[in-house]
Amino acid sequence: MRGILPENLIALANACEKPLYLVGGSVRDFLCGFPPKSAPDWDICSSETEDGLIAAAQKAGFTARAVYRNTGTVKLTDGAGTDCEFTRFRTDRYVRGFHAPAEIFFTDDIGQDARRRDFTCNAVYYDIASGAFCDPLGGIKDIQTKTMRTVSFAKKVFGEDGLRLLRLCRQAAQIGFSPDDECLAGARENADLICDIAPERIFSELQLLLHADEAHGVKDGVLRGLRLLDVTGVLDRILPELAQGRGMAQRSDFHDHTVLEHSFRCAAYAPPRLRIAALLHDVGKPFCMKRDGNFYEHPQEGARISREILQRLKAPKKLTADTERLVLLHMYDFNCAMRENKVRREIVQNFACLQDLLALKQADFTACKGDLSPAPTVEKWTRISEQMQKEGAPRTLAELAINGSDLIANGIPPQKVSAILNELLLYAAQNGEKNIKSALLKHANNVLRNL
């Protein structure tokens, strides 16, 4: 492991009076055989005091950019891309329902420090100076068996910090591990504690889970993490609208899975940027089934519900708006019955999100029965869009053979220009031969008379 460490981190360990250890994800990932990250998280620890660590750090070329003496934490940087976070050996006392520890006690005992952590796979230490691993809780064996086991009684570990419920699901997804029975039971018993975690933290962990396969290339990571959210009961607390699709059957000629499992699979098949939209694309189905006894209006209700969910989780406004729009549109022309002139209008009106919409439609199609072939609707809309481009039919205002200045020069009132340009775009989109400046100017006068 020494071979992947920055030289100044080794120099820091040599400058410390007490052994300096790496701990956490960097050690775990090395023992898992994962390639080093381009920007690793170097979490270091020791029984050294903050002042002692800072003095050694200065000798090794580091600067302390933040010091938190109440937690024994020092954040270091060398100004050239190597950042480290040092934490002094300690034990913590929590009050149930509060994410931050109520009391902190510093210690010289590495075993006590290990027991304040979450899972044994994250509690393996690497002595940087000597090159030896220290494994107080048997974490190396758990890494070898791909097991997530809590550092103490699972009921206690999860009871101390509700965020560990999401960390369990997210880390299992990223590294391909499975919780042991006690760990799973402890998570279930404490699932209500997720309600004490700030919405922003929940959303952040959910996003990391939905991008889990990008961490180390674990192919089934997203599906693994989502299913673990379900079996622990955490899903019912953070996304109850989605959880209502559990066990809800769908037409067998279209679907092999329940509403919830289909949603999970759609998220797993979708490109990373669309996974939250894919996860929520059918969130309106349980609501509609309860209200109407069918799924007919689920895109409209799903758009509303997805917006409410993301606002509740304090997600970015643009992501919320984009997701709402994709959920609303995801069933358009699902049976390929839409006439081409209507498809052309939809392409124009939704061109800004067209590629995302088609990617979501493909993920939705594949998630129905595991069919990896191109979705018929995607093939149809792609063919029509390409035909429009080939014949010169505009899909955006930039492709229209006329602009606002042309209309004003032709006597169109400035306050009418925007509306007329949009009408001309829809008009010319039907036939590339109409996308000629003279023809559009003539048609603009017809549009003006009808405004």
LOBASE-704663 format. One line per 3 residues: their letters; for each residue x, y, z of C-alpha. Coordinates in steps of 0.001 Angstrom, whole numbers, m for minus. Example, Ala and Ser with C-alpha at 12.3 -4.5 7.8 and 13.67 -1.06 7.14 Angstrom:
2
as) 12300,m4500,7800  13670,m1060,7140
% end
This chain:
451
mrg) 0,0,0  2926,2301,625  3477,2488,m3125
ilp) 249,4414,m3727  809,6985,m972  2018,10556,m1650
enl) 5613,11047,m568  4780,13905,1770  2210,11740,3558
ial) 4966,9216,4249  7183,12091,5366  4420,13215,7727
ana) 4230,9756,9289  7998,9709,9762  7881,13147,11406
cek) 5210,12143,13943  6328,10986,17372  3475,8465,17531
ply) 2404,6000,14798  257,7609,12101  m2373,5431,10491
lvg) m4497,5486,7365  m8029,4297,8057  m11387,4033,6327
gsv) m12175,3851,2639  m8648,4116,1256  m7485,1085,3272
rdf) m10642,m890,2584  m10513,m183,m1152  m6849,m1202,m1346
lcg) m7605,m4519,381  m10554,m5005,m1981  m8176,m4684,m4934
fpp) m9852,m1586,m6350  m7631,723,m8435  m6614,3920,m6610
ksa) m8893,6900,m7148  m7578,9911,m9029  m8253,12053,m5935
pdw) m8225,9696,m2929  m9620,10548,489  m6694,10233,2873
dic) m8209,9796,6345  m5420,9588,8898  m5483,9113,12647
sse) m3240,8709,15673  m3136,9251,19403  m1059,12329,18610
ted) m2415,15690,19800  m3558,18344,17344  m532,20533,18105
gli) 1851,17620,17728  294,16687,14405  432,20272,13112
aaa) 4123,20585,14031  4939,17353,12173  2775,18401,9225
qka) 4699,21646,8779  7933,19692,8559  6440,17525,5805
gft) 5167,20461,3741  1551,20507,4869  m499,23443,6089
ara) m3325,23131,8578  m6312,24774,6900  m8788,23954,9683
vyr) m8486,22773,13277  m11407,21515,15364  m10076,20837,18826
ntg) m13390,19637,20255  m13351,16659,17860  m9564,16341,17552
tvk) m9742,17006,13819  m7160,18748,11636  m7587,19274,7901
ltd) m4301,19405,6024  m3300,20458,2539  23,20684,739
gag) m1342,23107,m1854  m481,20676,m4666  m3481,18364,m4546
tdc) m2826,16227,m1483  m5459,16798,1195  m5743,14802,4406
eft) m8100,14778,7344  m6571,13824,10671  m8668,12688,13626
rfr) m7261,11961,17037  m8072,8543,18550  m11304,8945,20481
tdr) m14514,7402,21702  m17928,8985,21264  m21142,9008,23243
yvr) m24355,9574,21296  m27865,10521,22293  m30365,8504,20275
gfh) m31775,10502,17419  m28881,12988,17147  m26349,12656,14326
apa) m23469,14388,16159  m21900,12823,19268  m22992,14309,22594
eif) m19573,13734,24206  m16088,12948,22917  m13285,11326,24923
ftd) m9732,11115,23576  m7827,7866,24011  m4527,6148,23220
dig) m6323,2847,22478  m6699,2061,18777  m9277,m599,19626
qda) m11520,1985,21282  m11114,4244,18260  m12141,1358,15986
rrr) m15326,767,17960  m16543,4326,17407  m16702,3712,13656
dft) m19522,2091,11678  m18484,m1141,9935  m15489,m3393,10467
cna) m14449,m3095,6828  m13883,615,7525  m11975,m33,10760
vyy) m8756,m1518,9360  m5695,654,10016  m2464,957,8043
dia) 665,2132,9885  2232,4397,7270  5745,4408,8688
sga) 6079,664,9354  3924,m550,6451  1903,m2877,8721
fcd) m1856,m3343,8916  m3632,m3204,12274  m6977,m4984,12421
plg) m8560,m4665,15890  m12015,m5970,14907  m11413,m8557,12176
gik) m12219,m6242,9299  m9773,m7888,6884  m11672,m11179,7017
diq) m14940,m9325,6422  m13395,m7613,3400  m12299,m10995,2064
tkt) m15840,m12380,2459  m17469,m9120,1239  m19419,m8787,4458
mrt) m20649,m5625,6141  m20571,m6139,9899  m20987,m3443,12523
vsf) m18107,m2626,14862  m20296,m3364,17887  m23845,m4563,18469
akk) m25766,m3503,15372  m28646,m2120,17427  m26178,191,19195
vfg) m24268,1246,16066  m27354,2253,14101  m29025,3647,17201
edg) m26148,6102,17613  m26443,7686,14184  m29337,7348,11734
lrl) m27130,8396,8826  m25414,5004,9107  m28584,3456,7699
lrl) m27971,5211,4391  m24222,4674,4574  m24877,935,4846
crq) m26926,910,1651  m24652,3274,m232  m21391,1540,689
aaq) m22836,m1915,2  m23787,m607,m3441  m20374,921,m4124
igf) m18185,m1987,m3001  m20495,m4948,m3648  m20726,m6135,m29
spd) m23700,m7639,1815  m24688,m7023,5454  m24650,m9975,7837
dec) m27880,m10964,9600  m27212,m8950,12746  m26339,m5854,10748
lag) m29523,m6153,8700  m31678,m6725,11776  m30127,m3733,13544
are) m30818,m1503,10558  m34443,m2617,10396  m34942,m2042,14107
nad) m33586,1505,13866  m35060,2515,10488  m37127,5301,12072
lic) m33928,7162,12948  m33474,8154,9312  m36275,10645,9949
dia) m33894,12580,12231  m31410,13187,9408  m31497,16463,7480
per) m33161,16156,4041  m30044,17483,2319  m27936,14672,3805
ifs) m30503,12079,2743  m30546,13416,m811  m26749,13479,m972
elq) m26471,9836,120  m29269,8818,m2262  m27448,10433,m5161
lll) m24222,8641,m4238  m26131,5359,m4131  m27644,6026,m7564
had) m24100,6561,m8894  m22649,3615,m6973  m21407,1744,m10035
eah) m19165,4691,m10908  m17147,4318,m7697  m15483,958,m8404
gvk) m17356,m498,m11374  m19648,m2793,m9345  m22172,m3590,m12091
dgv) m25165,m4421,m9901  m24349,m1723,m7372  m27362,517,m7964
lrg) m29829,m2354,m7808  m28106,m3792,m4738  m28295,m479,m2910
lrl) m31925,204,m3776  m33027,m3256,m2690  m31179,m2792,592
ldv) m33017,499,1148  m36200,m1516,711  m35440,m4480,2961
tgv) m34150,m2284,5797  m37341,m213,5785  m35438,2995,5053
ldr) m37217,3395,1709  m40601,3615,3458  m39303,6563,5490
ilp) m37514,8585,2809  m39576,7732,m295  m42935,6421,975
ela) m44658,7285,m2319  m42283,4976,m4174  m42434,2234,m1533
qgr) m46198,1943,m2077  m45390,173,m5351  m44020,m2805,m3402
gma) m45898,m5948,m4447  m48096,m3998,m6898  m48563,m6174,m9987
qrs) m48541,m4886,m13560  m49792,m6296,m16868  m47809,m9463,m17509
dfh) m47736,m8895,m21270  m45705,m5726,m20674  m43997,m6344,m17330
dht) m42182,m9110,m15489  m41935,m7125,m12252  m43913,m5196,m9671
vle) m44063,m1411,m9825  m41304,m1042,m7232  m38918,m3607,m8695
hsf) m39473,m2146,m12160  m38587,1310,m10810  m35393,m60,m9271
rca) m34431,m1765,m12524  m35202,1326,m14582  m32844,3346,m12376
aya) m30140,701,m12781  m30455,684,m16588  m30593,4483,m16963
ppr) m27547,6676,m17618  m26203,8090,m14327  m27474,11610,m14996
lri) m31063,10317,m15270  m31233,7864,m12407  m33337,9965,m10070
aal) m35856,10513,m12887  m35754,6808,m13731  m36312,5850,m10102
lhd) m39339,8146,m9865  m40769,7732,m13376  m43646,5490,m12208
vgk) m44104,7032,m8754  m47619,8075,m9773  m48809,4487,m10311
pfc) m49544,3593,m6663  m51423,6869,m6195  m53525,6338,m9331
mkr) m54237,2697,m8538  m55492,3654,m5080  m57579,6554,m6408
dgn) m58790,5253,m9777  m58139,1517,m9836  m55855,1959,m12857
fye) m52599,3585,m13950  m53943,5816,m16733  m52958,9213,m15339
hpq) m49742,8131,m13661  m47448,10377,m15763  m49347,13515,m14742
ega) m49644,12511,m11086  m46087,11175,m11091  m44761,14527,m12300
ris) m46481,16245,m9394  m45358,13677,m6837  m41744,13645,m8085
rei) m41633,17420,m7720  m43004,17200,m4174  m40456,14503,m3255
lqr) m37462,16422,m4583  m38601,19650,m2987  m38965,17792,312
lka) m35402,16490,m65  m34206,19994,m981  m32797,18804,m4298
pkk) m31441,21401,m6758  m34225,23327,m8506  m33050,22484,m12011
lta) m32858,18765,m11259  m36344,18942,m9765  m37772,20711,m12822
dte) m35994,18407,m15286  m37185,15315,m13425  m40764,16552,m13296
rlv) m40737,17157,m17044  m39253,13753,m17897  m41711,11925,m15631
llh) m44580,13754,m17333  m43332,12873,m20831  m42050,9332,m20343
myd) m45176,7604,m21703  m45539,9746,m24837  m46091,7488,m27861
fnc) m45369,4363,m25793  m47323,2257,m28326  m45898,4031,m31405
amr) m49404,5108,m32458  m48671,8857,m32556  m48818,10356,m36044
enk) m45588,11722,m37479  m46813,15324,m37600  m47584,15108,m33876
vrr) m44178,13511,m33149  m42502,16371,m35011  m44315,18898,m32833
eiv) m43276,17015,m29686  m39659,16885,m30851  m39677,20647,m31357
qnf) m41422,21415,m28075  m39174,19105,m26085  m35936,19261,m28034
acl) m34001,20582,m25041  m34612,17331,m23181  m35095,15006,m26161
qdl) m31970,12899,m25660  m32690,12499,m21959  m36296,11571,m22708
lal) m35253,8929,m25218  m32668,7528,m22797  m35332,7302,m20082
kqa) m37723,5607,m22498  m35024,3067,m23344  m34325,2325,m19673
dft) m38063,1981,m19026  m38441,m423,m21959  m35478,m2559,m20911
ack) m36619,m2678,m17280  m39975,m4178,m18300  m38647,m7560,m19398
gdl) m34869,m7228,m19512  m34933,m6636,m23275  m31742,m4818,m24264
spa) m32824,m4232,m27870  m33692,m671,m28962  m37093,482,m27737
ptv) m39528,884,m30677  m40518,4409,m29612  m36866,5438,m29356
ekw) m36159,4078,m32840  m39202,5876,m34258  m38491,9261,m32682
tri) m34781,9079,m33514  m35599,8274,m37146  m38038,11184,m37390
seq) m35622,13622,m35739  m32839,12578,m38107  m35193,12911,m41076
mqk) m36100,16433,m39970  m32435,17352,m39828  m31800,15797,m43251
ega) m34629,17665,m44962  m33893,20965,m43236  m37002,21001,m41073
prt) m36092,23033,m37980  m36166,21487,m34518  m35037,24629,m32722
lae) m35283,28384,m33348  m31593,28337,m34235  m32409,26069,m37190
lai) m35281,28294,m38382  m34470,30243,m41572  m35751,33483,m40046
ngs) m35157,35425,m36847  m36713,38193,m34836  m34871,40965,m36672
dli) m36251,39690,m39975  m39791,39809,m38615  m39411,43334,m37216
ang) m37937,44540,m40510  m41039,43077,m42192  m43360,45110,m39977
ipp) m44156,42617,m37228  m44696,44381,m33867  m41820,43568,m31484
qkv) m44207,42336,m28762  m45545,39705,m31187  m42175,38416,m32402
sai) m41685,35622,m29842  m45126,34101,m30331  m44852,34265,m34113
lne) m41379,32692,m34155  m42673,29742,m32155  m45612,29306,m34525
lll) m43287,29470,m37518  m41041,26853,m35943  m43932,24407,m35565
yaa) m45103,25236,m39101  m41709,24642,m40743  m41004,21538,m38665
qng) m43614,19644,m40664  m41759,20054,m43953  m38239,21243,m44630
ekn) m39384,22916,m47845  m41277,25444,m45721  m38094,26517,m43951
iks) m37346,29280,m46469  m37150,32912,m45432  m39566,34256,m48047
all) m42169,31594,m47305  m41846,32123,m43566  m42239,35908,m43887
kha) m45412,35365,m45873  m46771,32897,m43333  m45845,35243,m40477
nnv) m48439,37731,m41699  m51097,34996,m41638  m50105,34096,m38086
lrn) m50242,37793,m37057  m53807,38173,m38307  m54896,35243,m36117
l) m53191,36422,m32925
% end
